[in-house]
Each structure stands twice: as C-alpha cells, then as structure tokens.
Amino acid sequence: MSNHSDQIRALLATYERALNTSDAALAASCYTADGVFMPTTLPTAAGDQMQAAYGHVFAAIRLRVTFTVDELVVTSDQSAYAL
C-alpha cells in the first residue's frame, strides 16, 4: 500500500499549500465528490458549495499552517488515517 501512502502525502501537501495560499479552488479539489467542509461559524458545505465556502473563510482569515505527519496508516483502498 506504499503507493496509497505516497498519494495521501501528496494530497496533504496540496491541501496545506491551498490553505497557505488562500486558494479556494485548490482546497475544494482536495475533497472527494461526497466530501463535506464544516467551517467554524459558517454553514456546512458540500459539492459545488465547497469552493464558495473556502472563499468566505479565506476572505476572513489568513492561514499559515504546516502539516507534520508522524504516522500514516492505510487500512484499505478506501480508508486511511494520519497522525
């Protein structure tokens, strides 16, 4: 499942870049088709609402985040978690 680990790490790096550059389209593209974004103090967003929701968040705050993955466990082709 090494390939899955590499793909997940690449996705997390893309999401980190999206957050740090306030790129709403890139952030939304990191989700699956049935993904849900639940921003604090804003309505939950899914599907075609996702990009606009990230746009609202990025208009209100500027993020500077660094993701550190200490452990990545791929449990199946459909499930994984990172610590």
C-alpha positions as CSV (number, residue, x, y, z in Angstrom):
1,M,0.0,0.0,0.0
2,S,3.0,2.2,-0.3
3,N,1.6,3.9,-3.4
4,H,-1.5,4.9,-1.4
5,S,0.7,6.4,1.3
6,D,2.5,8.5,-1.4
7,Q,-0.8,9.7,-2.8
8,I,-2.1,10.6,0.6
9,R,1.1,12.5,1.5
10,A,0.8,14.4,-1.9
11,L,-2.8,15.2,-1.2
12,L,-2.0,16.6,2.2
13,A,0.8,18.7,0.8
14,T,-1.6,20.1,-1.8
15,Y,-4.2,20.9,0.9
16,E,-1.5,22.6,3.0
17,R,-0.5,24.7,0.0
18,A,-4.1,25.6,-0.7
19,L,-4.7,26.8,2.9
20,N,-1.4,28.8,2.9
21,T,-2.1,30.5,-0.4
22,S,-5.9,31.0,0.2
23,D,-6.7,29.1,-3.0
24,A,-10.3,28.1,-2.6
25,A,-10.5,26.1,-5.8
26,L,-7.4,24.1,-4.9
27,A,-8.7,23.5,-1.3
28,A,-12.1,22.3,-2.7
29,S,-10.4,20.0,-5.2
30,C,-8.8,18.0,-2.3
31,Y,-12.1,16.6,-1.3
32,T,-13.9,13.5,-2.7
33,A,-17.2,14.1,-4.5
34,D,-19.1,13.3,-1.3
35,G,-16.8,15.3,1.0
36,V,-18.1,17.8,3.5
37,F,-16.5,21.0,4.8
38,M,-17.6,22.2,8.2
39,P,-16.1,25.6,8.9
40,T,-16.5,27.2,12.3
41,T,-19.3,29.8,12.4
42,L,-20.3,29.2,8.8
43,P,-22.7,26.7,7.2
44,T,-21.6,23.2,6.3
45,A,-20.7,23.0,2.6
46,A,-20.6,20.1,0.1
47,G,-20.3,19.6,-3.6
48,D,-20.4,22.8,-5.6
49,Q,-20.8,24.9,-2.4
50,M,-17.3,23.9,-1.2
51,Q,-15.3,26.5,-3.2
52,A,-17.5,29.4,-2.1
53,A,-17.3,28.3,1.5
54,Y,-13.5,28.3,1.3
55,G,-13.6,31.7,-0.3
56,H,-15.6,33.0,2.6
57,V,-13.1,31.6,5.1
58,F,-10.1,32.9,3.2
59,A,-11.7,36.4,3.0
60,A,-11.9,36.4,6.8
61,I,-8.6,34.9,7.9
62,R,-5.1,34.2,6.6
63,L,-3.7,30.8,7.4
64,R,-0.1,29.7,7.9
65,V,-0.1,26.0,8.6
66,T,2.5,23.3,8.4
67,F,1.3,19.7,8.4
68,T,3.5,17.2,10.1
69,V,2.6,13.5,9.6
70,D,4.1,11.4,12.3
71,E,2.3,8.3,11.3
72,L,0.2,7.4,8.2
73,V,-1.8,4.2,8.3
74,V,-3.6,2.9,5.2
75,T,-6.2,0.4,6.4
76,S,-7.7,-0.4,2.9
77,D,-8.2,1.0,-0.5
78,Q,-11.0,3.2,0.9
79,S,-9.7,4.2,4.4
80,A,-6.6,5.7,6.0
81,Y,-5.7,8.0,8.8
82,A,-2.8,10.3,9.6
83,L,-1.4,11.3,13.0
